[in-house]
């Protein structure tokens, strides 16, 4: 599902279990394709430190990339982040059937096989190996032991 937010921004939510074909193509669910057609299906895929991939509509990726490039490359931690996100970034375009090719290097990085999970997280998606997604779901929310991050102080559902 998608919802327009702000001034034309993109917002994706929900998790879908999908099958990646033997060529590494992934069919984006039809419920997301309309919003992605606004960027002509131009996507940016990159590696995430959690062992999954990030998929951004190109217009959503550009400001992130610009901010990362402006950071000091002299800081070793920033350089690691730049290498991870920018160094692994690949531009891909959805084909007429709504499929996107996941490059072999990124498939290998995230251990992607046939069963994957596409998770909408606002202006981007995470793409997980299905087994890794299930494992992190079982151990996720570790902050529930009472140690909430400061950004969640006062947050209620």
C-alpha positions as CSV (number, residue, x, y, z in Angstrom):
1,X,0.0,0.0,0.0
2,X,1.1,3.6,-0.6
3,X,-0.1,6.9,0.8
4,X,0.9,10.3,-0.5
5,X,2.5,12.4,2.2
6,X,3.7,16.0,2.3
7,X,4.3,17.6,-1.1
8,X,4.1,14.6,-3.3
9,X,6.4,12.4,-1.3
10,X,6.1,8.6,-1.5
11,X,5.1,6.4,1.4
12,X,5.1,2.6,1.3
13,X,4.0,0.3,4.0
14,X,3.4,-3.4,4.5
15,X,5.3,-6.6,4.0
16,X,4.9,-9.0,1.0
17,X,6.4,-12.4,0.6
18,X,7.5,-12.7,-3.0
19,X,9.3,-15.1,-5.3
20,X,12.4,-14.0,-7.2
21,X,12.9,-15.8,-10.5
22,X,16.0,-17.7,-11.5
23,X,17.3,-14.6,-13.3
24,X,17.1,-12.5,-10.2
25,X,14.0,-10.5,-11.2
26,X,11.5,-9.5,-8.7
27,X,7.9,-8.5,-9.5
28,X,6.9,-5.4,-7.5
29,X,3.4,-5.9,-6.2
30,X,0.8,-4.0,-8.2
31,X,-0.3,-2.0,-5.2
32,X,3.1,-0.2,-5.3
33,X,3.5,0.1,-9.0
34,X,1.2,3.2,-9.4
35,X,3.3,5.2,-7.1
36,X,6.5,4.0,-8.6
37,X,5.3,5.0,-12.1
38,X,5.7,8.6,-10.9
39,X,9.5,8.0,-11.1
40,X,9.1,6.1,-14.4
41,X,10.1,2.9,-12.5
42,X,13.6,4.2,-11.8
43,X,14.9,2.6,-8.6
44,X,18.1,2.6,-6.6
45,X,19.1,-0.6,-4.8
46,X,21.9,-0.7,-2.2
47,X,23.2,-2.7,0.7
48,X,22.0,-2.1,4.2
49,X,24.1,-2.9,7.3
50,X,21.5,-5.3,8.6
51,X,22.1,-7.7,5.8
52,X,19.1,-6.7,3.6
53,X,18.8,-4.4,0.6
54,X,17.3,-1.0,0.4
55,X,15.2,0.0,-2.6
56,X,14.5,3.6,-3.2
57,X,12.5,5.4,-5.9
58,X,15.3,7.5,-7.5
59,X,13.8,10.9,-6.5
60,X,13.8,9.7,-2.9
61,X,17.4,8.5,-3.1
62,X,18.9,11.6,-4.6
63,X,18.8,13.8,-1.4
64,X,20.2,11.0,0.7
65,X,23.0,10.5,-1.7
66,X,23.8,14.2,-1.8
67,X,23.9,14.4,2.1
68,X,26.2,11.3,2.2
69,X,28.6,12.8,-0.4
70,X,28.9,16.0,1.6
71,X,30.0,14.2,4.8
72,X,33.7,14.2,5.5
73,X,35.5,11.2,4.0
74,X,38.3,11.8,6.5
75,X,36.1,10.2,9.3
76,X,36.6,6.4,9.0
77,X,33.0,5.6,10.2
78,X,31.5,8.0,7.6
79,X,33.7,6.5,4.9
80,X,32.4,3.0,5.9
81,X,28.9,4.3,5.5
82,X,29.6,5.9,2.2
83,X,31.2,2.7,0.9
84,X,28.2,0.6,2.0
85,X,25.5,2.8,0.7
86,X,27.0,4.7,-2.3
87,X,29.6,2.1,-3.2
88,X,26.9,-0.6,-3.5
89,X,24.2,1.5,-5.1
90,X,22.8,0.4,-8.4
91,X,20.3,2.1,-10.6
92,X,17.7,-0.3,-12.0
93,X,14.5,0.3,-13.9
94,X,11.3,-1.7,-13.6
95,X,10.4,-3.5,-16.9
96,X,7.0,-3.4,-18.5
97,X,5.8,-6.3,-16.3
98,X,6.7,-4.4,-13.1
99,X,9.8,-6.5,-12.5
100,X,13.2,-5.2,-11.3
101,X,16.4,-7.0,-11.7
102,X,18.4,-7.6,-8.4
103,X,22.0,-7.6,-9.5
104,X,24.0,-10.7,-8.6
105,X,26.4,-8.8,-6.2
106,X,23.5,-7.4,-4.2
107,X,21.7,-10.8,-4.2
108,X,24.8,-12.4,-2.8
109,X,25.3,-9.6,-0.2
110,X,21.8,-10.1,1.2
111,X,21.8,-13.9,0.7
112,X,18.7,-13.6,-1.5
113,X,17.3,-16.8,-3.0
114,X,13.8,-17.6,-4.2
115,X,11.7,-16.5,-1.3
116,X,12.1,-12.9,-0.3
117,X,10.2,-10.3,1.8
118,X,9.6,-6.8,0.4
119,X,8.9,-4.5,3.3
120,X,7.6,-0.9,2.8
121,X,9.2,1.5,5.2
122,X,7.9,4.9,4.2
123,X,9.9,6.4,1.3
124,X,11.8,3.1,0.6
125,X,11.6,-0.7,0.8
126,X,13.8,-3.2,2.5
127,X,14.3,-6.5,0.6
128,X,15.1,-9.5,2.9
129,X,15.8,-13.2,2.5
130,X,12.6,-14.7,3.9
131,X,14.3,-16.8,6.5
132,X,16.5,-13.8,7.7
133,X,13.3,-11.6,7.8
134,X,11.6,-14.2,10.0
135,X,14.6,-14.5,12.3
136,X,14.9,-10.8,12.8
137,X,11.2,-10.5,13.4
138,X,11.5,-12.9,16.3
139,X,14.4,-11.0,17.9
140,X,13.4,-7.5,16.7
141,X,12.1,-4.9,19.1
142,X,14.9,-5.6,21.5
143,X,14.2,-2.2,23.0
144,X,11.0,-3.7,24.5
145,X,13.1,-4.7,27.6
146,X,12.5,-1.1,28.8
147,X,15.4,0.7,27.2
148,X,13.6,2.9,24.7
149,X,15.7,5.0,22.3
150,X,15.3,8.7,23.3
151,X,13.5,9.4,20.0
152,X,10.6,7.2,21.3
153,X,10.2,8.9,24.6
154,X,6.5,9.7,24.9
155,X,5.6,7.7,21.7
156,X,2.3,5.8,22.1
157,X,0.3,3.5,19.8
